């Protein structure tokens, strides 16, 4: 089986060692290339570590304001319905600052694809608590661990979205080869749903943040398996054709 | 026949490939690349070019090419 990095990943990425963004960038590029739409796709990129993507990713991208990537993508798609439009966002961006934009894109069933990278903190700004931070997880703003009596439960956005009228919703992870291949399949399904004008597709990906979790990369993956996956269950939550058939 | 190529300058020494290699063909010798990371090497005798290292690598280090005859 011959393997070569996709043409869109034309230079080395700038993420920390062991960061999951590199794998997800490659999966998105592979899917766009395999579908033959890599030159006519447009990405709306979030602020945060996700914003390092356009510098090393040879697909047309727009840097959206903080949290507004889903709104920007919806605007692009309405103006240019012939293009494949996706957002690439982290959890601080999509669920804290841009929660309204993300949810209302789902509520309006906009025909866009949201790639949402969940690493359970604000990575680029130094590891502050995000809505997805787990109970008792230590971050720079919760040095004794997240107290859910004060801050509420970790936000499982797919639980909120799955009852809406959307095209495809799935959650994958990057902990091993099998999970990475499944995640790639989810991304492919999401883009295919958009191409068939089925509506809003949302892929959440559980990804390690080795620097801010202060773990070595292998331990970070084990942490996802052991502690993150039980809170954020993997799988497909809305199948294609289930709601818009 | 296929051959695993390693772009050692891209390697950031995360060791996901070593952890996931089913044949134990990958290892870190200790040599350091220009970015300052001890990069990964392959034992071609053990490697079956299954491509798992390519899939798990965040830094596009691996490539599987046709071996020149």
HADDOCK unambig.tbl for C-alpha pairs under 7 A between the chains (distance, minus, plus):
assign (segid A and resid 2 and name CA) (segid B and resid 64 and name CA) 4.96 0.50 0.50
assign (segid A and resid 2 and name CA) (segid B and resid 65 and name CA) 5.71 0.50 0.50
assign (segid A and resid 3 and name CA) (segid B and resid 63 and name CA) 5.39 0.50 0.50
assign (segid A and resid 3 and name CA) (segid B and resid 64 and name CA) 4.79 0.50 0.50
assign (segid A and resid 3 and name CA) (segid B and resid 65 and name CA) 6.99 0.50 0.50
assign (segid A and resid 4 and name CA) (segid B and resid 63 and name CA) 5.00 0.50 0.50
assign (segid A and resid 4 and name CA) (segid B and resid 64 and name CA) 6.51 0.50 0.50
assign (segid A and resid 5 and name CA) (segid B and resid 60 and name CA) 6.13 0.50 0.50
assign (segid A and resid 12 and name CA) (segid B and resid 10 and name CA) 6.29 0.50 0.50
assign (segid A and resid 12 and name CA) (segid B and resid 59 and name CA) 6.59 0.50 0.50
assign (segid A and resid 13 and name CA) (segid B and resid 59 and name CA) 6.68 0.50 0.50
assign (segid A and resid 17 and name CA) (segid B and resid 12 and name CA) 5.23 0.50 0.50
assign (segid A and resid 17 and name CA) (segid B and resid 13 and name CA) 6.86 0.50 0.50
assign (segid A and resid 17 and name CA) (segid B and resid 14 and name CA) 5.58 0.50 0.50
assign (segid A and resid 18 and name CA) (segid B and resid 14 and name CA) 4.94 0.50 0.50
assign (segid A and resid 18 and name CA) (segid B and resid 58 and name CA) 6.77 0.50 0.50
assign (segid A and resid 19 and name CA) (segid B and resid 58 and name CA) 6.89 0.50 0.50
assign (segid A and resid 20 and name CA) (segid B and resid 58 and name CA) 6.41 0.50 0.50
assign (segid A and resid 22 and name CA) (segid B and resid 58 and name CA) 4.22 0.50 0.50
assign (segid A and resid 22 and name CA) (segid B and resid 59 and name CA) 5.97 0.50 0.50
assign (segid A and resid 23 and name CA) (segid B and resid 56 and name CA) 6.95 0.50 0.50
assign (segid A and resid 23 and name CA) (segid B and resid 57 and name CA) 6.55 0.50 0.50
assign (segid A and resid 23 and name CA) (segid B and resid 58 and name CA) 4.39 0.50 0.50
assign (segid A and resid 176 and name CA) (segid B and resid 56 and name CA) 6.94 0.50 0.50
assign (segid A and resid 177 and name CA) (segid B and resid 52 and name CA) 6.36 0.50 0.50
assign (segid A and resid 177 and name CA) (segid B and resid 55 and name CA) 6.44 0.50 0.50
assign (segid A and resid 177 and name CA) (segid B and resid 56 and name CA) 6.04 0.50 0.50
assign (segid A and resid 217 and name CA) (segid B and resid 14 and name CA) 5.82 0.50 0.50
assign (segid A and resid 218 and name CA) (segid B and resid 16 and name CA) 6.58 0.50 0.50
